Amino acid sequence: MSDAIAIRPATRSDLPALGRLGALLMKTHYEFDRQRFMAPGESSDEGYGWFLGTQLRDADVVVLVAEQNGAVVGYVYAGLEPQSWKELRDACGFIHDVVVEEAGRRAGVATALIAAATDWLRARGAPRVMLWTAQKNEGAQRLFERLGFRRTMVEMTREL
């Protein structure tokens, strides 16, 4: 059996795996900052799977999965974003999520997912790709910097 990673468009049959990985994303971020990020609940996997399922129908969005040995080990969710006066930026491609389960990390899965999403965005005319990363997610930041991303904004939060 091959350990090769295959990147392909997500389908409705992937929603349980996408939900599981989305819940992992929520849990990870919540552990970074419990005041800033949504608390994962008992049905976070179902909720996130439902949400990503709604995105599969959007022509300006792509959800790609990384599959290894027949199992989904990661995904990327990206889309085209219009010019935003509010954010002081022109139109762009935006990578909303990139998640790889722990067992698949440091094997090139995230790099392959980001490359595939970037190719999809480029083919649709995006002049640049943006993403956000949690302040405490230093491993992801190092990966993004290796892939040519630069820091451009700092989000700050104040509880009221």
C-alpha positions as protocol buffer text, in pm:
chain_id: "A"
residue {
  index: 1
  type: MET
  ca { x: 0 y: 0 z: 0 }
}
residue {
  index: 2
  type: SER
  ca { x: 136 y: 343 z: -97 }
}
residue {
  index: 3
  type: ASP
  ca { x: 186 y: 628 z: 150 }
}
residue {
  index: 4
  type: ALA
  ca { x: 146 y: 880 z: -134 }
}
residue {
  index: 5
  type: ILE
  ca { x: -76 y: 1180 z: -70 }
}
residue {
  index: 6
  type: ALA
  ca { x: -353 y: 1248 z: -321 }
}
residue {
  index: 7
  type: ILE
  ca { x: -517 y: 1591 z: -330 }
}
residue {
  index: 8
  type: ARG
  ca { x: -870 y: 1598 z: -470 }
}
residue {
  index: 9
  type: PRO
  ca { x: -1191 y: 1803 z: -447 }
}
residue {
  index: 10
  type: ALA
  ca { x: -1401 y: 1722 z: -144 }
}
residue {
  index: 11
  type: THR
  ca { x: -1735 y: 1549 z: -195 }
}
residue {
  index: 12
  type: ARG
  ca { x: -2039 y: 1511 z: 24 }
}
residue {
  index: 13
  type: SER
  ca { x: -1914 y: 1169 z: 130 }
}
residue {
  index: 14
  type: ASP
  ca { x: -1612 y: 1344 z: 287 }
}
residue {
  index: 15
  type: LEU
  ca { x: -1827 y: 1553 z: 523 }
}
residue {
  index: 16
  type: PRO
  ca { x: -1779 y: 1329 z: 829 }
}
residue {
  index: 17
  type: ALA
  ca { x: -1399 y: 1348 z: 789 }
}
residue {
  index: 18
  type: LEU
  ca { x: -1416 y: 1722 z: 719 }
}
residue {
  index: 19
  type: GLY
  ca { x: -1628 y: 1769 z: 1029 }
}
residue {
  index: 20
  type: ARG
  ca { x: -1381 y: 1571 z: 1240 }
}
residue {
  index: 21
  type: LEU
  ca { x: -1091 y: 1781 z: 1111 }
}
residue {
  index: 22
  type: GLY
  ca { x: -1286 y: 2106 z: 1146 }
}
residue {
  index: 23
  type: ALA
  ca { x: -1363 y: 2017 z: 1508 }
}
residue {
  index: 24
  type: LEU
  ca { x: -989 y: 1957 z: 1557 }
}
residue {
  index: 25
  type: LEU
  ca { x: -926 y: 2306 z: 1416 }
}
residue {
  index: 26
  type: MET
  ca { x: -1180 y: 2454 z: 1656 }
}
residue {
  index: 27
  type: LYS
  ca { x: -1034 y: 2268 z: 1955 }
}
residue {
  index: 28
  type: THR
  ca { x: -679 y: 2372 z: 1869 }
}
residue {
  index: 29
  type: HIS
  ca { x: -772 y: 2738 z: 1835 }
}
residue {
  index: 30
  type: TYR
  ca { x: -984 y: 2734 z: 2148 }
}
residue {
  index: 31
  type: GLU
  ca { x: -687 y: 2600 z: 2342 }
}
residue {
  index: 32
  type: PHE
  ca { x: -477 y: 2887 z: 2205 }
}
residue {
  index: 33
  type: ASP
  ca { x: -720 y: 3151 z: 2339 }
}
residue {
  index: 34
  type: ARG
  ca { x: -1046 y: 3053 z: 2508 }
}
residue {
  index: 35
  type: GLN
  ca { x: -1184 y: 3406 z: 2493 }
}
residue {
  index: 36
  type: ARG
  ca { x: -1116 y: 3471 z: 2124 }
}
residue {
  index: 37
  type: PHE
  ca { x: -1215 y: 3142 z: 1962 }
}
residue {
  index: 38
  type: MET
  ca { x: -1544 y: 2951 z: 1960 }
}
residue {
  index: 39
  type: ALA
  ca { x: -1572 y: 2677 z: 2218 }
}
residue {
  index: 40
  type: PRO
  ca { x: -1598 y: 2335 z: 2059 }
}
residue {
  index: 41
  type: GLY
  ca { x: -1911 y: 2155 z: 2165 }
}
residue {
  index: 42
  type: GLU
  ca { x: -2026 y: 1795 z: 2158 }
}
residue {
  index: 43
  type: SER
  ca { x: -2152 y: 1832 z: 1801 }
}
residue {
  index: 44
  type: SER
  ca { x: -1873 y: 2051 z: 1661 }
}
residue {
  index: 45
  type: ASP
  ca { x: -1782 y: 1784 z: 1408 }
}
residue {
  index: 46
  type: GLU
  ca { x: -2140 y: 1771 z: 1278 }
}
residue {
  index: 47
  type: GLY
  ca { x: -2164 y: 2150 z: 1272 }
}
residue {
  index: 48
  type: TYR
  ca { x: -1836 y: 2202 z: 1091 }
}
residue {
  index: 49
  type: GLY
  ca { x: -1916 y: 1922 z: 847 }
}
residue {
  index: 50
  type: TRP
  ca { x: -2251 y: 2087 z: 776 }
}
residue {
  index: 51
  type: PHE
  ca { x: -2083 y: 2425 z: 726 }
}
residue {
  index: 52
  type: LEU
  ca { x: -1822 y: 2292 z: 484 }
}
residue {
  index: 53
  type: GLY
  ca { x: -2098 y: 2105 z: 302 }
}
residue {
  index: 54
  type: THR
  ca { x: -2267 y: 2440 z: 232 }
}
residue {
  index: 55
  type: GLN
  ca { x: -1940 y: 2567 z: 85 }
}
residue {
  index: 56
  type: LEU
  ca { x: -1914 y: 2280 z: -167 }
}
residue {
  index: 57
  type: ARG
  ca { x: -2190 y: 2443 z: -374 }
}
residue {
  index: 58
  type: ASP
  ca { x: -2019 y: 2784 z: -400 }
}
residue {
  index: 59
  type: ALA
  ca { x: -1841 y: 2842 z: -733 }
}
residue {
  index: 60
  type: ASP
  ca { x: -1602 y: 3090 z: -568 }
}
residue {
  index: 61
  type: VAL
  ca { x: -1489 y: 2836 z: -306 }
}
residue {
  index: 62
  type: VAL
  ca { x: -1279 y: 2523 z: -310 }
}
residue {
  index: 63
  type: VAL
  ca { x: -1256 y: 2252 z: -47 }
}
residue {
  index: 64
  type: LEU
  ca { x: -981 y: 2003 z: -121 }
}
residue {
  index: 65
  type: VAL
  ca { x: -892 y: 1694 z: 78 }
}
residue {
  index: 66
  type: ALA
  ca { x: -562 y: 1514 z: 122 }
}
residue {
  index: 67
  type: GLU
  ca { x: -609 y: 1142 z: 109 }
}
residue {
  index: 68
  type: GLN
  ca { x: -354 y: 884 z: 217 }
}
residue {
  index: 69
  type: ASN
  ca { x: -414 y: 509 z: 202 }
}
residue {
  index: 70
  type: GLY
  ca { x: -783 y: 576 z: 135 }
}
residue {
  index: 71
  type: ALA
  ca { x: -834 y: 800 z: 439 }
}
residue {
  index: 72
  type: VAL
  ca { x: -879 y: 1177 z: 450 }
}
residue {
  index: 73
  type: VAL
  ca { x: -588 y: 1315 z: 656 }
}
residue {
  index: 74
  type: GLY
  ca { x: -634 y: 1687 z: 589 }
}
residue {
  index: 75
  type: TYR
  ca { x: -820 y: 1954 z: 401 }
}
residue {
  index: 76
  type: VAL
  ca { x: -794 y: 2310 z: 278 }
}
residue {
  index: 77
  type: TYR
  ca { x: -1084 y: 2552 z: 240 }
}
residue {
  index: 78
  type: ALA
  ca { x: -1019 y: 2858 z: 25 }
}
residue {
  index: 79
  type: GLY
  ca { x: -1210 y: 3107 z: -182 }
}
residue {
  index: 80
  type: LEU
  ca { x: -1212 y: 3421 z: -389 }
}
residue {
  index: 81
  type: GLU
  ca { x: -1275 y: 3739 z: -192 }
}
residue {
  index: 82
  type: PRO
  ca { x: -1382 y: 4071 z: -347 }
}
residue {
  index: 83
  type: GLN
  ca { x: -1213 y: 4404 z: -287 }
}
residue {
  index: 84
  type: SER
  ca { x: -1274 y: 4520 z: 70 }
}
residue {
  index: 85
  type: TRP
  ca { x: -1266 y: 4885 z: 168 }
}
residue {
  index: 86
  type: LYS
  ca { x: -1323 y: 4770 z: 525 }
}
residue {
  index: 87
  type: GLU
  ca { x: -1002 y: 4563 z: 520 }
}
residue {
  index: 88
  type: LEU
  ca { x: -812 y: 4807 z: 292 }
}
residue {
  index: 89
  type: ARG
  ca { x: -731 y: 4534 z: 40 }
}
residue {
  index: 90
  type: ASP
  ca { x: -797 y: 4451 z: -320 }
}
residue {
  index: 91
  type: ALA
  ca { x: -958 y: 4131 z: -438 }
}
residue {
  index: 92
  type: CYS
  ca { x: -764 y: 3821 z: -338 }
}
residue {
  index: 93
  type: GLY
  ca { x: -774 y: 3452 z: -278 }
}
residue {
  index: 94
  type: PHE
  ca { x: -811 y: 3361 z: 87 }
}
residue {
  index: 95
  type: ILE
  ca { x: -718 y: 3035 z: 256 }
}
residue {
  index: 96
  type: HIS
  ca { x: -970 y: 3004 z: 538 }
}
residue {
  index: 97
  type: ASP
  ca { x: -866 y: 2666 z: 678 }
}
residue {
  index: 98
  type: VAL
  ca { x: -581 y: 2424 z: 638 }
}
residue {
  index: 99
  type: VAL
  ca { x: -590 y: 2129 z: 875 }
}
residue {
  index: 100
  type: VAL
  ca { x: -388 y: 1809 z: 889 }
}
residue {
  index: 101
  type: GLU
  ca { x: -443 y: 1543 z: 1151 }
}
residue {
  index: 102
  type: GLU
  ca { x: -150 y: 1491 z: 1388 }
}
residue {
  index: 103
  type: ALA
  ca { x: -38 y: 1161 z: 1234 }
}
residue {
  index: 104
  type: GLY
  ca { x: -4 y: 1325 z: 891 }
}
residue {
  index: 105
  type: ARG
  ca { x: 192 y: 1634 z: 996 }
}
residue {
  index: 106
  type: ARG
  ca { x: 547 y: 1709 z: 882 }
}
residue {
  index: 107
  type: ALA
  ca { x: 500 y: 1487 z: 578 }
}
residue {
  index: 108
  type: GLY
  ca { x: 422 y: 1757 z: 321 }
}
residue {
  index: 109
  type: VAL
  ca { x: 44 y: 1729 z: 344 }
}
residue {
  index: 110
  type: ALA
  ca { x: -21 y: 2094 z: 436 }
}
residue {
  index: 111
  type: THR
  ca { x: 227 y: 2211 z: 174 }
}
residue {
  index: 112
  type: ALA
  ca { x: 50 y: 2004 z: -93 }
}
residue {
  index: 113
  type: LEU
  ca { x: -292 y: 2133 z: 16 }
}
residue {
  index: 114
  type: ILE
  ca { x: -177 y: 2497 z: 11 }
}
residue {
  index: 115
  type: ALA
  ca { x: -13 y: 2450 z: -329 }
}
residue {
  index: 116
  type: ALA
  ca { x: -332 y: 2299 z: -472 }
}
residue {
  index: 117
  type: ALA
  ca { x: -549 y: 2577 z: -327 }
}
residue {
  index: 118
  type: THR
  ca { x: -307 y: 2838 z: -459 }
}
residue {
  index: 119
  type: ASP
  ca { x: -319 y: 2682 z: -806 }
}
residue {
  index: 120
  type: TRP
  ca { x: -701 y: 2686 z: -795 }
}
residue {
  index: 121
  type: LEU
  ca { x: -704 y: 3052 z: -688 }
}
residue {
  index: 122
  type: ARG
  ca { x: -445 y: 3152 z: -951 }
}
residue {
  index: 123
  type: ALA
  ca { x: -647 y: 2978 z: -1225 }
}
residue {
  index: 124
  type: ARG
  ca { x: -944 y: 3194 z: -1128 }
}
residue {
  index: 125
  type: GLY
  ca { x: -750 y: 3519 z: -1146 }
}
residue {
  index: 126
  type: ALA
  ca { x: -663 y: 3583 z: -782 }
}
residue {
  index: 127
  type: PRO
  ca { x: -365 y: 3823 z: -779 }
}
residue {
  index: 128
  type: ARG
  ca { x: -253 y: 3717 z: -429 }
}
residue {
  index: 129
  type: VAL
  ca { x: -336 y: 3469 z: -155 }
}
residue {
  index: 130
  type: MET
  ca { x: -396 y: 3570 z: 203 }
}
residue {
  index: 131
  type: LEU
  ca { x: -458 y: 3376 z: 521 }
}
residue {
  index: 132
  type: TRP
  ca { x: -481 y: 3424 z: 894 }
}
residue {
  index: 133
  type: THR
  ca { x: -308 y: 3219 z: 1158 }
}
residue {
  index: 134
  type: ALA
  ca { x: -343 y: 3214 z: 1534 }
}
residue {
  index: 135
  type: GLN
  ca { x: -75 y: 3412 z: 1716 }
}
residue {
  index: 136
  type: LYS
  ca { x: 30 y: 3106 z: 1914 }
}
residue {
  index: 137
  type: ASN
  ca { x: 41 y: 2872 z: 1613 }
}
residue {
  index: 138
  type: GLU
  ca { x: 413 y: 2912 z: 1555 }
}
residue {
  index: 139
  type: GLY
  ca { x: 451 y: 2591 z: 1356 }
}
residue {
  index: 140
  type: ALA
  ca { x: 192 y: 2703 z: 1103 }
}
residue {
  index: 141
  type: GLN
  ca { x: 353 y: 3046 z: 1083 }
}
residue {
  index: 142
  type: ARG
  ca { x: 691 y: 2891 z: 1001 }
}
residue {
  index: 143
  type: LEU
  ca { x: 529 y: 2678 z: 731 }
}
residue {
  index: 144
  type: PHE
  ca { x: 349 y: 2977 z: 578 }
}
residue {
  index: 145
  type: GLU
  ca { x: 669 y: 3183 z: 579 }
}
residue {
  index: 146
  type: ARG
  ca { x: 858 y: 2898 z: 407 }
}
residue {
  index: 147
  type: LEU
  ca { x: 585 y: 2901 z: 142 }
}
residue {
  index: 148
  type: GLY
  ca { x: 636 y: 3272 z: 75 }
}
residue {
  index: 149
  type: PHE
  ca { x: 367 y: 3432 z: 292 }
}
residue {
  index: 150
  type: ARG
  ca { x: 462 y: 3751 z: 475 }
}
residue {
  index: 151
  type: ARG
  ca { x: 314 y: 3912 z: 783 }
}
residue {
  index: 152
  type: THR
  ca { x: 88 y: 4204 z: 698 }
}
residue {
  index: 153
  type: MET
  ca { x: -158 y: 4253 z: 984 }
}
residue {
  index: 154
  type: VAL
  ca { x: -186 y: 4181 z: 1355 }
}
residue {
  index: 155
  type: GLU
  ca { x: -530 y: 4109 z: 1501 }
}
residue {
  index: 156
  type: MET
  ca { x: -584 y: 4237 z: 1852 }
}
residue {
  index: 157
  type: THR
  ca { x: -876 y: 4150 z: 2078 }
}
residue {
  index: 158
  type: ARG
  ca { x: -1011 y: 4317 z: 2391 }
}
residue {
  index: 159
  type: GLU
  ca { x: -1287 y: 4159 z: 2597 }
}
residue {
  index: 160
  type: LEU
  ca { x: -1568 y: 4387 z: 2714 }
}
